[in-house]
């Protein structure tokens, strides 16, 4: 049994050894085959590398040859260009040499001319010295012969030239002004006449009366009351003075405020109709009349606005227009005057192809400052402009109001139109009445202004102050100076006086020779 086992173990060991042998044998053959393949591949790669190297060397040689040929071509081209540049540079050098030689010639010629000029300047300086000496001797002889210094002669000559130039300039200015004045006058007359012909108004305007007519003389006593209680109550409630004179059946209401005077007039009229006159009734009637007058003012203002078709007018502006109905200036009703100015302004603007409604608005509102001028200090034009600006009127309308008496300069043509329309309305026949004292004062002021000029002998105001006739001293003033005086006097009158319409300035210079034949 043991032997069998040993036989089997030996046979197993021999089989294992044989298997190991065959395994290593086959492994070695595979390794040799791999080496053989690697060697063959290496030889093929070496041959390909050698072939690539030879091809690269061949291409490199060809490229080097091509580059060498191109470089040779560029060098030849550069040599040719360099040769051409050298030729041009040589030509320029030759030209510069020629110019330098020419400059040397010119320099020498200029130096010679400088030497000649220096000699001439020296000779001229000597001649100038001689002339100056001769001039001084001549001036000295002239001063000795004329008995006048050189400075005095210059001053007289300059004064004479200045007068001559001034007179010539004045003649030229007068000619231009006259031509412009004639042209503007013709056009202005046409526009103004057309506007005045298109407007129809009463010659004499209405104004508020301060005279109350009584039904009988007994009414005076009832108005005065016991111990004057009624008349005192009236004066206290209305702020007016009731003048009861010797004139039968008439009571005069005196007061500065036209609104309060109207209230007093209405109050007294109601009391006379009612017949019950006592302090209590007077106070009640005054309050009622104030309310009625306030309503009347608003209605008058609204009616005026509707008459012109204006829109966007502030309520306070409407009230101010209504108040103008109860105010007069030189007996001319302010509201009627404002309406006239608005109509004239609209027509003039339409003749000039401008905005007639805007111009009419400025004309209607131009005097609204008079409605409050008693309560506010300052010119009514400035007051009215401030009110119009406060209540939202356009800047052009505000300027029309402010500039219609030239307190401020107009900013547009509408300001001039308002000023012109105001003058037309105020100066038309029957529009205004002046008091005798105002009339005489204006005449005296006109004559005083004219007499204040040098050379005026006499001055007369004619045609109710529409013309000033000035007689000048013919020995002191020549014709040119008289014309200048006329222009200066006109300007002085425009600056210092306020007047409607225009004033004709007539300057007269005449020479008279009178003898008696016997």
Secondary structure, DSSP 8 states (H G I E B T S, - for coil): -HHHHHHHHHHHHHHHHHHHHHHHHHHHHHHHHHHHHHHHHHHHHHHHHHHHHHHHHHHHHHHHHHHHHHHHHHHHHHHHHHHHHHHHHHHHHHHHHHHHHHHHHHHHHHHHHHHHHHHHHHHHHHHHHHHHHHHHHHHHHHHHHHT--HHHHHHHHHHHHHHHHHHHHHHHHHHHHHHHHHHHHHHHHHHHHHHHHH----SS------EEE-SSTHHHHHHH-GGGHHHHHHHHHH--EEE--SSTTEEEEE-S-HHHHHHHHHHHHHHHHH---SHHHHHHHHHHHHHHHHHHHHHHHHHHHHHHT--S--HHHHHHHHHHTT-EETTEEHHHHHHHHHHHHHHHHHHTTS-HHHHHHHHHTTTGGGGTTTTS-S-HHHHHHHHHHHTT--HHHHHHHHHTTTSS--SSHHHHHHHHHHHHHHHSTTS----HHHHHHHHHHHHHHHHTSTTEEEEEEETTTTEEEEEE-TTT--HHHHHHHHHHHHHHHHHH---SS--EEEEE----------
